[in-house]
Amino acid sequence: MEIKDEIKRLRESTGMNRKEFCEYFEIPYRTVTEWERGTRKMPDYVLRLLAYKVKMDNLIVKEDVYEE
């Protein structure tokens, strides 16, 4: 799975739309949009940090849980 698909899957597992996700993590909307479209590459460590934060804050609401 490509990293662009993984970030989208992580965001969707929280039940947040892109705007809510960006506001929660204080990441610019355009940055997340470009990550999800694949026009900008997200560093691997950022995905791991976001996944950890989602897990620790109990933000996962969907069954297909993102597990690292």
Buried (B, 14 or more C-beta within 10 A) or exposed (E): EEBBEBBBBBBBBBEBEBEEBBEBBEBEEEEBEBBBEEEEEBEEEBBEEBBEEBBEEEBBEEEEEBEE
